[in-house]
Amino acid sequence: MKKSGVTHGNVLTLPVITRDLRDLRCCDGDAVTLECQVHATPEPPLVRWERGGKILQMGGDFSSEFDEETARLIIQHVYPEDEGEYTCVAYNDLGKAFTSACLIVDVPEGKENVLSQRLTRPPGLLSGGSTPRSTPRSTPIRSLSPTVPHGRELRSPQLLPRSRSTSRRAKISPPKFYAVPHNRVAEEGETVRFQCAVAGHPTPWVKWDKNGTVVTPTARISVKERDDVKILEIVEVTLEDAGLYRVIVENDYGRIEASARLEVIST
């Protein structure tokens, strides 16, 4: 894609995200691709992928591609433990830009019951008796998913939102996390997003607070929802925005919460 406007010549520019990642919902065993577009001059930026705030190592079902404009993360076979927040980071000597999205994996109800008995809660992250379905990729849970037979046609993942079956929607359930917010480090003036993916019936309500005080939307701070994904966005962050942020999710049948810290670096 050609860029119009001023020619930068050999002047190095900060990376920018020209097309964000999009949240995906898929089924256990699907093949998925997370894709975004980035730009910098005169040379394309370097790109890395993170999951849950940690660098994602390529290998096995995971691979990445970058054609100097479009960055892709490819997962050949998705399993429940692959669920969570993925981030593409584009960087060079001047700085970095990033975009994040949530991957949600639908699991057949029978298998979900087995998984819920075997997953453990990340310490210090969740409370209220919730057990997230996201776990490190090294867990043995992967063996619970059937091997994809040779020649089996993989189903295409769906961009959120996607309607779920009436029977699953109607089932009463307490809130639970598909993905939780993670700690962020930002420089003054950057944009920061905390996001999580939740489920529950009746549909749970969501509240954000900072250091125990409810977050009130302002010109810089907004609370957004994209189906199951809940987002707290802070633009042009200041040193005063640093602190511990918490999301509280609740319906008539339960309450869960998760916390993440924002550290702001003075420029």
DAURTA-V85819 format. One record per residue. PHI is phi in whole degrees, -180 to 180 (* if undefined). PSI is psi as a letter, one per 40 degrees, with the letter a starting at -180 (none if undefined). Layout:
((PHI PSI) (PHI PSI))
This chain:
((* h) (-80 i) (-95 h) (-96 i) (110 a) (-69 h) (-82 h) (-86 e) (60 b) (-97 e) (-79 h) (-70 h) (-119 i) (-64 i) (-64 i) (-132 i) (-90 h) (-95 e) (-149 h) (-75 i) (-64 i) (-121 i) (-62 i) (-128 i) (-118 h) (-142 i) (-109 i) (-53 h) (98 e) (-69 i) (-102 h) (-133 i) (-134 h) (-95 h) (-141 h) (-146 i) (-123 h) (-132 i) (-152 i) (-160 i) (-129 i) (-79 e) (-111 i) (-64 i) (-75 i) (-80 i) (-133 h) (-137 i) (-116 i) (-128 i) (-133 h) (61 f) (84 e) (-119 i) (-61 h) (-92 h) (-83 h) (-82 i) (140 i) (66 b) (-78 e) (-101 h) (-148 i) (-133 i) (-135 i) (-150 h) (-105 f) (77 e) (-144 d) (-106 h) (-106 h) (-130 h) (-113 h) (-113 h) (-117 h) (-67 d) (-135 h) (-91 h) (-125 i) (-54 d) (-72 e) (-84 e) (-65 i) (148 a) (-99 h) (-114 i) (-131 h) (-103 h) (-113 h) (-106 h) (-147 i) (-149 a) (-66 d) (-87 d) (161 a) (-145 i) (-140 i) (-146 i) (-142 i) (-128 i) (-154 i) (-103 h) (-108 h) (-115 h) (-111 h) (-80 h) (-119 h) (-53 i) (-57 d) (-64 d) (-69 d) (-61 d) (-64 d) (-67 d) (-62 d) (-64 d) (-79 e) (-110 e) (-82 i) (-114 i) (-87 h) (-61 h) (-64 h) (74 e) (-110 d) (-119 i) (-148 i) (84 e) (82 e) (-78 i) (-120 h) (-70 i) (-89 e) (-84 h) (-140 i) (-57 i) (-64 e) (-80 e) (-70 i) (-76 e) (-60 d) (-53 d) (-70 e) (-73 d) (-83 h) (-66 i) (-67 h) (-74 h) (-62 i) (-60 h) (87 e) (-69 h) (-79 h) (-79 h) (-78 i) (-80 h) (-69 i) (-111 h) (-73 h) (-68 i) (-85 i) (-140 h) (-71 i) (-105 i) (-63 i) (-59 d) (-64 d) (-75 d) (-66 d) (-78 e) (-68 h) (-70 h) (-155 i) (-71 i) (-64 i) (-151 i) (-93 h) (-90 d) (-148 i) (-116 i) (-69 i) (-126 i) (-57 i) (-129 i) (-123 h) (-138 i) (-90 i) (-53 h) (94 e) (-79 i) (-104 h) (-123 h) (-126 h) (-102 h) (-143 i) (-144 i) (-122 h) (-132 i) (-144 i) (157 i) (-142 h) (-61 i) (-54 h) (-73 i) (-94 i) (-126 h) (-135 h) (-111 i) (-137 i) (-127 h) (51 f) (88 e) (-108 h) (-57 h) (-77 h) (-104 h) (-58 i) (-135 a) (-65 d) (-101 d) (-115 h) (-135 i) (-113 h) (-126 i) (-136 h) (-129 g) (59 b) (-79 e) (-94 h) (-112 h) (-130 h) (-113 h) (-117 h) (-123 h) (-101 i) (49 f) (-60 i) (-120 i) (-60 d) (-70 e) (-78 e) (-63 i) (154 a) (-100 h) (-103 i) (-133 h) (-111 h) (-114 h) (-121 h) (-151 i) (-137 a) (-67 e) (-115 e) (168 i) (-145 h) (-135 i) (-151 i) (-145 i) (-127 i) (-151 i) (-104 i) (-109 h) (-112 h) (-111 h) (-99 h) (-71 h) (-107 none))
